Amino acid sequence: MSRTSLAEALEHAAGVLGADARRDEPIGVRTTYRVGGAAALFFEIADERALERVAAAVAESGVDTLVLGRGSNLVVADAGFPGLCVTLAGEFAELGIDTDGQLIEAGGALDYPVLARRASAAGCCGMEWAVGIPGTVGGAVRMNAGGHGAETKDYLVSARLVDLAHGTDRVVSAAELSFSYRRSAVRASEVVCSATFAAETGDPAASAAKISEIVGWRRANQPGGRNAGSVFTNPPGDAAGRIVEAAGLKGLRLGSAEVSPRHANFVQADADGSADDVHRLVREVQRLVAERLGIELSTEVAFVGTFS
């Protein structure tokens, strides 16, 4: 989209969305890296009526749209995102637990760790592993998030997807989402409004103990601070962290970004850091790993905007 048509699209979208749309809203701070710039236009979708307004704005204007959850797998460029950024909130963060049918109904804006803890306390077990995923239900479905021997696809029954660009509203089964390692068929223009998960009857005390064990393991083995978890996907039969360390890149620093000395598949940003530095370091690690070991690493983290 040209600069002129982008400006026109933004103005049209802003007109449809009204006073609740915010201009030049910082969104880098909404990610777990907490670096990066602003969105030209920002809108929070708190209910079905707001969702309809966004769908109408996008369909009528054709504006480039970014769906943002917790930003736990995202780096926004320092230059920001030149389109419309939307995020779910309000009624889309609700949770329903059917202990008879052992089903968990979760809104797309609900934090995955909250789902894990509340389901566990209600005796709906099996999703304790989700306590270690620092994102939303919607993001987890889109990325087939996983850890500790499980993935979202293993428990998902169905999801409601609203395509902002095409105006469709559909409920799809897990089988229809073509899940693979950290991938799904959810399109960039689609909002995961809700998801249904299958659980198991279990002992809440044993489930709580498992959650505590997972939380303890992550604190002991993974760095905190400003990062987005694993930067690179694991090649088949290997671990990206092992590969980066074998290339001698643990602790490598470029500007305000550093390959974590604690876990080589994490890239940390300084408190006053730059998203462009994070991007530059990730690309440099890819280049050096290919040069030194002949391995092409793919990123799990997504980059949004134009990086210098």
C-alpha positions in Angstrom: 0.0 0.0 0.0 1.4 3.4 -1.0 2.0 6.1 1.7 -0.9 8.1 0.3 -3.4 5.3 0.2 -2.2 4.1 3.7 -2.9 7.5 5.1 -6.3 7.5 3.5 -7.0 4.0 4.8 -6.0 5.0 8.3 -8.3 8.1 8.2 -11.2 6.0 6.9 -10.7 3.3 9.6 -10.3 6.0 12.3 -13.6 7.5 11.1 -15.4 4.2 11.4 -13.9 3.4 14.8 -14.6 6.8 16.3 -13.2 8.4 19.4 -12.1 5.1 21.0 -9.4 4.6 18.4 -6.1 6.0 19.6 -3.4 7.5 17.3 0.3 6.9 17.7 -0.2 4.5 20.5 3.0 2.9 21.9 2.7 -0.9 21.4 6.3 -2.0 21.8 5.8 -1.5 25.6 2.9 -4.0 25.3 5.3 -6.8 24.3 7.4 -8.8 26.6 10.5 -7.2 25.1 9.0 -3.8 26.1 11.0 -2.2 23.2 9.8 -0.8 19.9 7.6 1.9 18.6 3.9 2.9 18.2 1.0 1.9 16.0 -0.4 4.6 13.8 -3.9 3.6 15.0 -4.8 1.4 18.0 -8.2 -0.1 19.1 -9.1 -2.3 22.0 -11.9 -4.8 21.3 -13.8 -5.3 24.5 -17.0 -6.7 23.3 -18.9 -8.1 20.3 -20.1 -4.7 19.2 -16.5 -3.4 19.1 -15.5 -6.4 17.2 -18.1 -5.6 14.5 -16.8 -2.0 14.3 -13.3 -3.2 13.7 -14.4 -5.7 11.1 -16.3 -3.0 9.3 -13.3 -0.5 9.5 -10.9 -3.0 8.1 -13.2 -4.3 5.4 -14.1 -0.8 4.2 -10.6 0.8 4.4 -8.3 -2.2 3.6 -5.9 -0.9 6.3 -3.0 -3.1 7.3 -3.9 -4.7 10.6 -1.9 -6.3 13.4 -3.6 -8.5 16.0 -1.7 -8.2 19.2 -2.1 -10.4 22.3 0.5 -10.2 25.1 3.3 -9.8 22.5 5.3 -12.6 24.0 6.5 -13.8 20.6 6.8 -10.4 18.9 9.3 -7.6 18.3 7.9 -4.3 17.1 10.4 -2.1 15.1 11.5 1.1 16.7 9.8 2.8 13.7 6.6 1.2 14.9 3.7 -0.3 12.9 2.2 2.0 10.2 -1.3 0.5 10.3 -4.1 -0.4 12.7 -3.2 -2.5 15.8 -6.1 -4.3 17.6 -6.1 -6.2 20.8 -8.8 -8.2 22.6 -9.9 -7.3 26.2 -13.1 -7.2 28.3 -15.5 -10.1 27.7 -12.9 -11.8 25.5 -10.9 -12.6 28.6 -13.6 -14.6 30.3 -13.3 -18.3 31.3 -15.9 -21.0 31.6 -15.2 -24.4 33.1 -17.5 -27.4 32.6 -16.4 -29.9 35.2 -19.0 -32.4 34.1 -18.0 -32.5 30.4 -14.4 -31.6 31.3 -14.3 -28.7 28.8 -12.6 -25.4 29.2 -14.1 -22.4 27.3 -11.7 -19.5 27.2 -11.7 -16.1 25.6 -8.8 -15.2 23.2 -7.6 -12.5 25.5 -7.2 -14.7 28.6 -3.7 -15.3 29.8 -2.7 -19.0 29.3 -1.2 -19.2 32.8 -4.5 -18.0 34.3 -6.3 -20.7 32.3 -3.9 -23.4 33.6 -4.3 -22.3 37.3 -8.0 -21.8 37.3 -8.7 -25.1 35.4 -6.4 -26.9 37.8 -8.1 -25.5 40.9 -11.5 -26.6 39.5 -10.3 -30.2 38.9 -10.0 -29.9 35.1 -6.5 -31.2 34.7 -4.1 -31.9 31.8 -3.2 -28.3 30.9 -0.8 -27.6 33.7 2.0 -27.1 31.1 0.2 -23.9 29.9 1.3 -22.1 33.1 4.7 -21.7 31.5 3.4 -20.0 28.3 3.5 -16.2 28.8 0.9 -15.4 26.2 -2.9 -15.3 25.6 -5.2 -18.1 24.5 -5.5 -16.5 21.1 -1.7 -16.3 20.6 -1.3 -19.9 21.8 -3.8 -21.1 19.2 -2.2 -19.1 16.4 1.3 -20.3 17.3 0.5 -23.8 18.5 2.3 -22.8 21.7 3.8 -25.6 23.8 6.2 -26.7 26.4 7.0 -29.4 28.9 6.0 -32.2 26.5 2.7 -30.7 25.3 1.3 -28.4 22.6 -1.9 -26.5 22.2 -3.0 -28.8 19.4 -3.0 -31.7 21.9 -5.9 -30.2 23.9 -7.7 -27.8 21.6 -11.2 -28.9 20.5 -12.3 -25.9 18.5 -11.7 -22.2 18.1 -13.8 -19.2 16.9 -12.1 -17.1 14.3 -13.2 -13.8 13.0 -11.4 -12.7 9.8 -11.2 -8.9 9.9 -10.2 -8.6 6.2 -12.9 -10.9 4.8 -15.7 -10.5 7.3 -16.1 -14.2 8.1 -17.0 -15.5 11.6 -16.5 -19.3 12.0 -15.9 -22.0 14.5 -13.3 -24.5 13.3 -12.1 -27.8 14.8 -8.5 -28.3 15.8 -8.1 -30.6 12.8 -9.0 -27.8 10.4 -6.1 -25.6 11.7 -3.4 -27.8 10.2 -1.2 -27.5 13.3 2.6 -28.1 13.0 5.5 -27.1 15.2 4.8 -23.5 16.3 2.5 -23.0 13.3 -1.2 -23.1 12.4 -3.5 -22.2 9.6 -4.8 -19.1 11.5 -4.4 -16.2 9.1 -2.7 -12.9 10.1 -6.1 -11.1 9.6 -8.0 -13.5 11.8 -8.7 -12.9 15.5 -8.9 -15.9 17.7 -11.9 -14.8 19.8 -12.3 -17.9 21.9 -11.2 -21.5 22.2 -12.5 -24.8 23.7 -10.1 -27.2 25.3 -10.6 -30.8 26.5 -9.5 -31.5 30.0 -9.3 -34.6 32.3 -10.7 -35.3 35.7 -7.9 -35.1 38.2 -6.8 -34.3 41.8 -6.5 -30.5 42.2 -3.7 -30.9 44.8 -1.6 -33.1 42.5 -2.3 -30.7 39.6 -1.3 -27.7 41.8 1.9 -29.5 42.7 2.7 -30.1 39.0 2.1 -26.4 38.3 4.5 -25.4 41.0 7.1 -27.8 39.6 6.8 -26.3 36.1 7.1 -22.7 37.5 10.1 -23.7 39.6 11.8 -25.3 36.6 11.4 -22.3 34.4 12.7 -19.9 37.1 15.7 -22.2 37.6 16.5 -22.7 33.9 15.3 -19.7 31.9 16.2 -16.1 32.1 13.7 -13.4 33.2 13.8 -9.8 32.1 13.0 -8.5 28.7 12.8 -11.3 26.1 10.3 -13.3 24.1 11.3 -16.8 25.2 12.8 -19.0 22.5 13.9 -17.0 19.6 14.7 -19.9 17.2 12.6 -23.0 16.4 14.3 -26.3 17.3 15.5 -28.1 14.2 14.3 -31.8 14.0 16.2 -33.8 16.6 18.2 -30.9 18.0 17.8 -27.8 20.2 18.4 -24.3 18.9 19.9 -23.3 22.2 22.5 -26.0 22.0 23.4 -25.0 18.4 23.8 -21.3 19.2 26.0 -22.2 22.2 28.0 -24.6 20.0 28.7 -21.8 17.6 30.2 -19.8 20.5 27.6 -17.2 20.6 26.3 -17.4 24.1 26.7 -13.9 25.6 27.2 -12.2 22.2 26.1 -8.5 22.4 25.2 -6.0 19.7 24.2 -2.6 21.1 21.5 -3.0 23.7 20.7 -6.7 22.9 22.5 -9.8 24.2 22.3 -13.6 23.7 21.5 -14.7 27.2 24.5 -16.1 29.1 22.0 -18.3 30.8 20.1 -19.8 27.8 21.5 -19.4 24.3 18.0 -19.5 22.6 17.0 -16.3 24.5 17.9 -12.8 23.3 17.6 -10.2 26.1 17.0 -6.4 25.6 18.3 -3.8 28.0 15.9 -1.7 30.0 16.5 1.3 27.6 17.1 -1.0 24.7 16.3 -0.9 21.0 14.1 -3.2 19.0 16.4 -2.7 16.0 19.3 -4.0 18.1 17.3 -7.1 18.9 16.6 -7.7 15.3 20.2 -7.0 14.3 21.5 -9.5 16.9 19.0 -12.2 15.8 20.1 -11.9 12.2 23.7 -11.9 13.2 23.3 -15.1 15.1 21.6 -16.7 12.1 24.5 -15.6 9.9 27.2 -16.9 12.2 25.5 -20.2 12.9 25.2 -20.8 9.2 28.8 -19.8 8.6 30.3 -21.8 11.5 28.1 -24.9 11.6 26.3 -24.9 8.3 22.8 -24.8 10.0 20.1 -22.5 9.0 18.1 -21.4 12.0 14.5 -20.2 11.6 12.9 -17.7 13.9 10.0 -18.4 16.2 9.8 -14.8 17.1 7.9 -12.6 14.6 9.2 -9.1 13.6 6.7 -6.4 12.8 7.5 -3.1 11.0 10.5 -1.9 9.2 13.9 -2.4 11.0 16.9 -0.3 10.4 
